[in-house]
Amino acid sequence: MPRPDAPRRWRHGFRPGRLVLGLTGLGVAALYAGDAAGAWHTPWYAVLPLLAAGLVLAGGAGLLGQRARRRRAARAASSDSTGAPASTSGSQAIR
């Protein structure tokens, strides 16, 4: 059982690209739901620019998120100098 004062650990990392893509999907669904309810008329081709912009924004957010995760992992790996040496098997022995 985790301690009550321990920091909360997430099960998976934050994915901003998926968030933007999900919000885009909800926007498209809301647009068609308003059309189905009779609040407004939405032509079938009106969603294409919204979907294309959402895909481009999601791709950009995904790239930025991936870059931040790699930078954070590289920084953590470079500061960790307490591990074993690179080769402990003797195959790379210095003569």
C-alpha positions, 0 to 999 in steps of 0.5 A: 500500500502506498504511503499517504505522503508519497507523490502520486505516480501516473500510470502513463505519460501525458500525451498532448497530441492525443488530447488535441486530437480528442478535442478535435473529434469532440468538436466535429461530433458537436458540429454534427450533433447540432446539425442533427438536432436542427440548431444549424445546418452543417454541409458535409464538407465543412468538417474537412478544414476543422479535421485537417487543422486538428490533425496538424495541431495534434502532430505538432503537439505530439512532436513537442511532447516527444521532444520534451520526454526525450530531453527529460530522459536524457537529462536524467540519464546523464545525471545518474553516475552511480551505476555500474561501469559500461562493461563488467563482463571483461570482454572490453578489458583494458590491456 
